[in-house]
Amino acid sequence: MIDPVFSKYASPIPLFVKRFSKSPITTENLPKVDIVLITHDHFDHLNKNAIKILSRRGSYFFVPQGVGDHLGDWEIPEKKIEEFTWWQQTKYKNLSLTCVPARHFSGRGIFELVSLLM
C-alpha cells in the first residue's frame, strides 16, 4: 500500500482539505497489508490514524529519511520502520525498492499550514 489516507480530510484541521469522494474502504475493512510505502510527509500522504491501525495489524513501513520520526512519535515500534536515504535500496520478497529524490517540498507544521492558506 502506498500513502494510506482514509480520513474525510487531508489536513490537521478539518474543513481545510476535504476529500473529493468517499474512501472506497475504511481502515477497519482493509485486508492484511504486509508493507506500506510512504512517499513523503504531507498530510494527504501520511495519515496518523491509518498508520496506527495498519501498525496494530502487523504492517511494516518503508519511509524516506525523516518520516520515521513521525511514526516514532505515534508510537509505531522502531522494528516496524525502515527509513531510507536517497538511492538506498532494499528487497522485500520479490520486490526491489529504491528511494529516489523528488523535487517536492516535504514538511509538516503550523508554518507550512499557514503558508498553504495564504
Phi and psi restraints in degrees (value plus and minus 20) as a CYANA .aco file:
   2 ILE   PHI    -139.0   -99.0
   2 ILE   PSI     110.0   150.0
   3 ASP   PHI      25.2    65.2
   3 ASP   PSI      43.7    83.7
   4 PRO   PHI     -92.0   -52.0
   4 PRO   PSI     100.9   140.9
   5 VAL   PHI    -156.9  -116.9
   5 VAL   PSI      95.7   135.7
   6 PHE   PHI    -137.4   -97.4
   6 PHE   PSI     -19.9    20.1
   7 SER   PHI     -96.9   -56.9
   7 SER   PSI     147.4   187.4
   8 LYS   PHI     -92.6   -52.6
   8 LYS   PSI     -45.8    -5.8
   9 TYR   PHI    -146.9  -106.9
   9 TYR   PSI     118.7   158.7
  10 ALA   PHI    -124.5   -84.5
  10 ALA   PSI      33.5    73.5
  11 SER   PHI    -174.0  -134.0
  11 SER   PSI     140.7   180.7
  12 PRO   PHI     -92.1   -52.1
  12 PRO   PSI     -39.0     1.0
  13 ILE   PHI    -139.5   -99.5
  13 ILE   PSI      97.8   137.8
  14 PRO   PHI     -74.8   -34.8
  14 PRO   PSI     131.9   171.9
  15 LEU   PHI      70.1   110.1
  15 LEU   PSI     -33.8     6.2
  16 PHE   PHI    -103.4   -63.4
  16 PHE   PSI     -69.9   -29.9
  17 VAL   PHI    -148.9  -108.9
  17 VAL   PSI      69.7   109.7
  18 LYS   PHI    -109.6   -69.6
  18 LYS   PSI     127.0   167.0
  19 ARG   PHI     -80.9   -40.9
  19 ARG   PSI     128.6   168.6
  20 PHE   PHI     -98.0   -58.0
  20 PHE   PSI     -49.9    -9.9
  21 SER   PHI    -162.4  -122.4
  21 SER   PSI     140.3   180.3
  22 LYS   PHI     -86.1   -46.1
  22 LYS   PSI     122.3   162.3
  23 SER   PHI     -81.7   -41.7
  23 SER   PSI     116.0   156.0
  24 PRO   PHI     -90.0   -50.0
  24 PRO   PSI     -34.4     5.6
  25 ILE   PHI    -172.8  -132.8
  25 ILE   PSI     133.2   173.2
  26 THR   PHI    -116.5   -76.5
  26 THR   PSI     140.4   180.4
  27 THR   PHI     -82.4   -42.4
  27 THR   PSI     -51.8   -11.8
  28 GLU   PHI     -86.3   -46.3
  28 GLU   PSI     -46.3    -6.3
  29 ASN   PHI    -118.2   -78.2
  29 ASN   PSI     -16.1    23.9
  30 LEU   PHI     -88.7   -48.7
  30 LEU   PSI     125.1   165.1
  31 PRO   PHI     -92.6   -52.6
  31 PRO   PSI     154.8   194.8
  32 LYS   PHI     -81.3   -41.3
  32 LYS   PSI     112.7   152.7
  33 VAL   PHI    -134.6   -94.6
  33 VAL   PSI      95.5   135.5
  34 ASP   PHI     -86.6   -46.6
  34 ASP   PSI     -72.9   -32.9
  35 ILE   PHI    -149.9  -109.9
  35 ILE   PSI     130.4   170.4
  36 VAL   PHI    -145.5  -105.5
  36 VAL   PSI     105.5   145.5
  37 LEU   PHI    -119.6   -79.6
  37 LEU   PSI     107.4   147.4
  38 ILE   PHI    -131.0   -91.0
  38 ILE   PSI     105.9   145.9
  39 THR   PHI    -104.6   -64.6
  39 THR   PSI     -58.1   -18.1
  40 HIS   PHI    -187.8  -147.8
  40 HIS   PSI     157.5   197.5
  41 ASP   PHI    -121.4   -81.4
  41 ASP   PSI       1.8    41.8
  42 HIS   PHI     -85.1   -45.1
  42 HIS   PSI     132.5   172.5
  43 PHE   PHI     -81.2   -41.2
  43 PHE   PSI     -46.6    -6.6
  44 ASP   PHI    -107.0   -67.0
  44 ASP   PSI     -10.4    29.6
  45 HIS   PHI    -149.1  -109.1
  45 HIS   PSI     -37.6     2.4
  46 LEU   PHI    -157.0  -117.0
  46 LEU   PSI      84.3   124.3
  47 ASN   PHI    -132.6   -92.6
  47 ASN   PSI      99.0   139.0
  48 LYS   PHI     -74.4   -34.4
  48 LYS   PSI     -69.0   -29.0
  49 ASN   PHI     -80.1   -40.1
  49 ASN   PSI     -66.4   -26.4
  50 ALA   PHI     -82.4   -42.4
  50 ALA   PSI     -62.9   -22.9
  51 ILE   PHI     -81.9   -41.9
  51 ILE   PSI     -65.1   -25.1
  52 LYS   PHI     -84.0   -44.0
  52 LYS   PSI     -61.8   -21.8
  53 ILE   PHI     -85.5   -45.5
  53 ILE   PSI     -65.7   -25.7
  54 LEU   PHI     -83.3   -43.3
  54 LEU   PSI     -57.2   -17.2
  55 SER   PHI     -84.0   -44.0
  55 SER   PSI     -64.4   -24.4
  56 ARG   PHI     -81.0   -41.0
  56 ARG   PSI     -48.3    -8.3
  57 ARG   PHI    -108.2   -68.2
  57 ARG   PSI     -18.0    22.0
  58 GLY   PHI      81.3   121.3
  58 GLY   PSI     -13.3    26.7
  59 SER   PHI     -87.1   -47.1
  59 SER   PSI     131.6   171.6
  60 TYR   PHI    -132.9   -92.9
  60 TYR   PSI     121.9   161.9
  61 PHE   PHI    -135.7   -95.7
  61 PHE   PSI     107.6   147.6
  62 PHE   PHI    -126.3   -86.3
  62 PHE   PSI      99.2   139.2
  63 VAL   PHI    -156.8  -116.8
  63 VAL   PSI     133.9   173.9
  64 PRO   PHI     -93.4   -53.4
  64 PRO   PSI     138.7   178.7
  65 GLN   PHI     -72.7   -32.7
  65 GLN   PSI     114.3   154.3
  66 GLY   PHI      79.6   119.6
  66 GLY   PSI     -51.9   -11.9
  67 VAL   PHI     -92.9   -52.9
  67 VAL   PSI     -48.3    -8.3
  68 GLY   PHI     -79.6   -39.6
  68 GLY   PSI     -47.7    -7.7
  69 ASP   PHI     -82.2   -42.2
  69 ASP   PSI     -60.6   -20.6
  70 HIS   PHI     -82.4   -42.4
  70 HIS   PSI     -66.1   -26.1
  71 LEU   PHI     -83.1   -43.1
  71 LEU   PSI     -59.8   -19.8
  72 GLY   PHI     -82.3   -42.3
  72 GLY   PSI     -60.6   -20.6
  73 ASP   PHI     -82.3   -42.3
  73 ASP   PSI     -48.0    -8.0
  74 TRP   PHI    -111.1   -71.1
  74 TRP   PSI      -8.2    31.8
  75 GLU   PHI      45.4    85.4
  75 GLU   PSI      11.2    51.2
  76 ILE   PHI     -98.5   -58.5
  76 ILE   PSI     108.2   148.2
  77 PRO   PHI     -78.1   -38.1
  77 PRO   PSI     116.0   156.0
  78 GLU   PHI     -74.9   -34.9
  78 GLU   PSI     -53.8   -13.8
  79 LYS   PHI     -88.2   -48.2
  79 LYS   PSI     -32.8     7.2
  80 LYS   PHI    -116.9   -76.9
  80 LYS   PSI     -17.4    22.6
  81 ILE   PHI    -140.2  -100.2
  81 ILE   PSI     109.6   149.6
  82 GLU   PHI    -141.7  -101.7
  82 GLU   PSI      97.9   137.9
  83 GLU   PHI    -123.8   -83.8
  83 GLU   PSI     119.4   159.4
  84 PHE   PHI    -144.0  -104.0
  84 PHE   PSI     125.8   165.8
  85 THR   PHI    -115.7   -75.7
  85 THR   PSI     150.2   190.2
  86 TRP   PHI     -77.3   -37.3
  86 TRP   PSI     115.4   155.4
  87 TRP   PHI      52.7    92.7
  87 TRP   PSI     -19.6    20.4
  88 GLN   PHI     -89.8   -49.8
  88 GLN   PSI     121.9   161.9
  89 GLN   PHI    -144.3  -104.3
  89 GLN   PSI     137.8   177.8
  90 THR   PHI    -174.3  -134.3
  90 THR   PSI     149.6   189.6
  91 LYS   PHI    -145.3  -105.3
  91 LYS   PSI     124.5   164.5
  92 TYR   PHI    -154.2  -114.2
  92 TYR   PSI      90.5   130.5
  93 LYS   PHI      32.2    72.2
  93 LYS   PSI    -140.0  -100.0
  94 ASN   PHI    -112.1   -72.1
  94 ASN   PSI     -13.0    27.0
  95 LEU   PHI    -122.0   -82.0
  95 LEU   PSI     109.7   149.7
  96 SER   PHI    -122.9   -82.9
  96 SER   PSI     112.4   152.4
  97 LEU   PHI    -142.8  -102.8
  97 LEU   PSI     118.0   158.0
  98 THR   PHI    -152.8  -112.8
  98 THR   PSI     109.7   149.7
  99 CYS   PHI    -107.2   -67.2
  99 CYS   PSI      96.0   136.0
 100 VAL   PHI    -135.1   -95.1
 100 VAL   PSI     129.7   169.7
 101 PRO   PHI     -91.7   -51.7
 101 PRO   PSI     129.5   169.5
 102 ALA   PHI    -157.0  -117.0
 102 ALA   PSI     129.1   169.1
 103 ARG   PHI    -111.9   -71.9
 103 ARG   PSI      59.8    99.8
 104 HIS   PHI    -168.7  -128.7
 104 HIS   PSI     100.6   140.6
 105 PHE   PHI     -77.1   -37.1
 105 PHE   PSI     116.6   156.6
 106 SER   PHI    -150.3  -110.3
 106 SER   PSI     102.0   142.0
 107 GLY   PHI    -199.6  -159.6
 107 GLY   PSI     135.1   175.1
 108 ARG   PHI    -155.8  -115.8
 108 ARG   PSI     127.3   167.3
 109 GLY   PHI     128.8   168.8
 109 GLY   PSI     152.7   192.7
 110 ILE   PHI     -83.7   -43.7
 110 ILE   PSI     -56.8   -16.8
 111 PHE   PHI     -87.7   -47.7
 111 PHE   PSI     -56.7   -16.7
 112 GLU   PHI     -86.9   -46.9
 112 GLU   PSI     -59.1   -19.1
 113 LEU   PHI     -85.6   -45.6
 113 LEU   PSI     -63.4   -23.4
 114 VAL   PHI     -83.0   -43.0
 114 VAL   PSI     -61.6   -21.6
 115 SER   PHI     -85.5   -45.5
 115 SER   PSI     -49.6    -9.6
 116 LEU   PHI     -90.2   -50.2
 116 LEU   PSI     -50.4   -10.4
 117 LEU   PHI    -101.6   -61.6
 117 LEU   PSI     -35.9     4.1
